[in-house]
């Protein structure tokens, strides 16, 4: 028993040590990674959502909307003077309501305003964009399922969705440059669909039912990577990368 406890403690200390070393190496890399960012002209970025939730206007029974949402976006960015940039690209979003989903996809165009000097390795920003949905419009769907309790009880799900053709998206995010032309980012957005709505009703055989509604709004949290061009990889980038890999391998072997 004591051996197991001490073994777990050693493994935990090893993980903390490795994580701390990786973070330390990363922080050493970051200041050099930001050099020369004032020369960037355009960029490509890919982001995927790990959190998408509809903003419900009616949910008296506190129905869960589940974890079935997913989204990604591929964007191009063109840098302008005074910390501004333009962005355009493709997006695809599936919003889950637990027993139902709605899917929108199409083109996203907008602008971004950075808040710090381009040479700083951390770049917080504000963004605003419009989305044109060329995918699903109206969705009316009825499905059935069986819920197992002490006895089987079947229910019917009715979905009535009007997806927006145009949405307005506002967001806030932060980029962190690992190398001169490579950054990772995290971004929070609120999407507001124009003339959009969804109603999902679940009705059981015993006569009970629950109903949820929204007006086409949802919020999301995404993470991704970004490459800036002209692409550069300096000698400092190479030294920092080799140092990081070397220290990480030594720590893994030691622990």
C-alpha positions in Angstrom: 0.0 0.0 0.0 2.8 2.4 1.0 4.7 1.5 -2.1 1.7 2.3 -4.3 1.2 5.7 -2.5 4.9 6.6 -2.8 4.9 5.4 -6.4 1.9 7.6 -7.3 3.7 10.5 -5.6 6.8 10.0 -7.6 4.9 9.8 -10.9 3.0 12.9 -10.0 6.2 14.8 -9.1 7.7 13.5 -12.4 4.7 14.9 -14.4 4.9 18.2 -12.6 8.7 18.4 -13.2 8.2 17.7 -16.9 5.4 20.1 -17.3 7.3 22.8 -15.4 10.4 22.2 -17.6 8.3 22.4 -20.8 6.7 25.6 -19.6 10.1 27.1 -18.7 11.6 26.2 -22.1 8.5 27.6 -23.8 8.8 30.9 -22.0 12.5 31.0 -23.0 11.6 30.5 -26.6 8.8 33.1 -26.8 10.7 36.4 -26.6 13.0 35.5 -29.5 10.0 34.2 -31.5 8.5 37.6 -31.9 11.4 39.3 -33.6 10.6 40.7 -37.1 6.8 40.5 -36.8 6.4 44.0 -38.2 7.4 42.6 -41.7 4.5 40.1 -41.9 2.1 40.6 -44.8 -0.4 37.8 -44.7 -1.2 34.6 -42.8 -3.1 31.3 -42.8 -4.8 29.9 -39.8 -6.8 26.8 -38.8 -9.0 26.6 -35.8 -11.3 24.0 -34.3 -13.9 24.5 -31.6 -13.9 22.4 -28.4 -16.9 24.2 -27.0 -20.1 25.3 -28.8 -23.3 25.9 -26.9 -26.6 27.4 -28.1 -27.9 30.4 -26.1 -31.3 29.1 -25.2 -34.3 31.5 -24.7 -36.6 28.8 -23.3 -35.6 25.8 -21.3 -37.8 25.6 -18.2 -36.9 21.9 -17.5 -33.1 22.5 -17.7 -32.6 20.1 -20.6 -28.9 19.4 -21.4 -27.8 20.3 -25.0 -25.1 17.6 -24.8 -21.5 17.6 -26.1 -22.2 16.9 -29.8 -21.3 20.3 -31.2 -18.3 20.6 -33.5 -16.8 23.3 -35.7 -13.7 24.4 -37.7 -12.6 27.3 -39.8 -9.8 27.8 -42.4 -9.0 31.5 -42.7 -6.7 33.8 -44.6 -5.5 37.1 -43.1 -4.1 40.2 -44.7 -2.3 42.7 -42.4 -3.0 46.4 -42.6 -1.3 49.4 -40.9 -2.1 50.4 -37.4 -2.6 46.9 -36.0 -5.6 46.1 -38.3 -6.1 43.1 -40.5 -8.7 41.7 -42.8 -9.8 38.0 -42.7 -11.7 35.7 -45.0 -12.2 31.9 -45.4 -14.4 28.9 -44.9 -16.3 27.7 -41.8 -18.4 24.7 -40.8 -20.4 24.5 -37.6 -22.7 21.9 -36.1 -24.6 23.0 -33.0 -26.0 20.3 -30.8 -29.3 20.4 -28.9 -28.9 17.0 -27.3 -31.5 15.1 -29.4 -31.1 17.4 -32.5 -28.4 19.3 -34.3 -28.2 22.1 -36.9 -25.4 22.6 -39.4 -24.3 25.8 -41.1 -21.3 26.3 -43.4 -20.1 28.9 -45.8 -17.9 32.0 -46.1 -16.7 34.2 -43.2 -15.3 37.7 -43.8 -14.3 40.3 -41.2 -11.6 42.4 -39.5 -9.3 42.0 -36.5 -7.8 44.7 -34.3 -4.6 43.8 -32.5 -4.0 45.6 -29.2 -0.2 45.4 -28.8 2.9 46.3 -30.9 3.5 43.6 -33.5 6.9 42.7 -32.1 5.4 41.4 -28.8 5.2 37.6 -28.7 1.7 37.7 -27.1 -1.0 39.4 -29.4 -4.4 39.9 -27.9 -7.1 41.1 -30.3 -10.7 41.9 -31.0 -12.6 40.6 -34.0 -15.8 41.1 -35.9 -17.1 39.1 -38.9 -20.0 38.3 -41.0 -20.9 34.7 -42.0 -22.8 33.7 -45.2 -24.4 30.3 -44.8 -24.8 28.4 -48.1 -25.7 25.1 -46.3 -29.0 24.1 -44.7 -31.9 26.6 -44.6 -35.1 25.4 -42.9 -34.9 22.0 -41.1 -38.0 20.1 -40.0 -37.3 16.7 -38.5 -39.1 14.1 -36.4 -37.3 11.1 -34.8 -38.0 8.5 -32.2 -36.0 6.9 -29.5 -36.3 4.6 -26.4 -35.2 5.6 -22.9 -34.5 2.7 -20.6 -35.6 3.1 -17.0 -37.5 0.6 -14.8 -39.5 0.1 -17.9 -39.0 1.2 -21.5 -40.6 4.5 -22.4 -40.4 5.7 -26.0 -40.4 9.3 -26.9 -40.5 11.5 -30.1 -38.3 14.4 -30.9 -39.6 17.2 -33.1 -37.1 19.8 -34.5 -38.0 23.0 -36.3 -35.0 25.1 -37.3 -34.6 28.1 -39.5 -30.9 28.6 -40.1 -29.6 32.1 -40.8 -28.3 33.0 -44.2 -26.3 35.8 -42.6 -24.8 35.8 -39.1 -22.8 38.4 -37.2 -19.8 37.1 -35.1 -17.9 39.1 -32.5 -15.0 37.7 -30.6 -11.9 38.2 -28.5 -8.7 36.2 -28.6 -5.0 35.9 -28.1 -2.1 34.6 -30.2 1.2 33.4 -28.8 4.2 33.2 -31.1 6.3 30.1 -30.6 8.6 31.0 -33.5 9.0 34.0 -35.8 6.2 32.8 -38.2 4.3 30.2 -36.1 1.7 31.0 -33.5 -1.0 29.2 -31.5 -4.2 31.0 -30.6 -7.4 30.7 -28.5 -10.5 32.6 -29.3 -14.0 33.2 -27.8 -16.9 34.1 -30.1 -20.6 34.9 -30.0 -22.5 34.2 -33.1 -25.9 35.9 -33.8 -27.9 34.5 -36.7 -30.3 37.0 -38.4 -33.9 35.8 -38.6 -32.9 32.4 -37.2 -34.6 30.2 -34.6 -34.7 26.6 -33.4 -37.4 24.7 -31.4 -36.8 21.1 -30.2 -39.6 19.3 -28.4 -39.4 15.9 -26.7 -42.7 14.1 -26.0 -43.0 10.8 -24.1 -45.7 8.2 -24.4 -47.0 9.0 -20.9 -47.9 12.5 -22.1 -45.0 14.5 -20.5 -42.9 16.7 -22.7 -40.1 19.3 -22.6 -39.4 22.1 -25.0 -36.3 24.2 -25.7 -35.9 27.3 -28.0 -33.3 29.7 -29.2 -33.0 32.6 -31.6 -30.0 31.5 -33.6 -27.4 32.6 -31.1 -24.5 30.4 -29.7 -21.1 31.0 -28.2 -17.9 29.0 -28.8 -14.3 28.6 -27.8 -11.7 27.6 -30.3 -8.0 26.9 -30.5 -5.7 26.6 -33.5 -2.4 27.4 -35.2 -1.3 30.3 -37.5 1.5 30.7 -40.1 2.6 34.2 -41.2 4.2 35.1 -44.5 6.8 35.8 -45.7 7.7 32.7 -43.7 10.9 33.0 -41.7 12.8 30.6 -39.4 15.7 32.3 -37.8 18.8 30.9 -36.2 17.4 31.9 -32.9 14.3 29.8 -33.7 16.5 26.8 -34.5 18.5 27.2 -31.3 15.4 27.5 -29.2 13.8 24.5 -30.8 16.9 22.3 -30.3 17.2 23.5 -26.7 13.5 22.8 -26.0 13.7 19.3 -27.5 16.9 18.4 -25.8 15.8 19.5 -22.4 12.5 17.7 -22.8 14.2 14.4 -23.9 16.6 14.6 -20.9 13.7 15.1 -18.5 11.7 12.2 -19.9 14.8 9.9 -19.7 15.7 11.0 -16.2 12.1 10.5 -14.9 
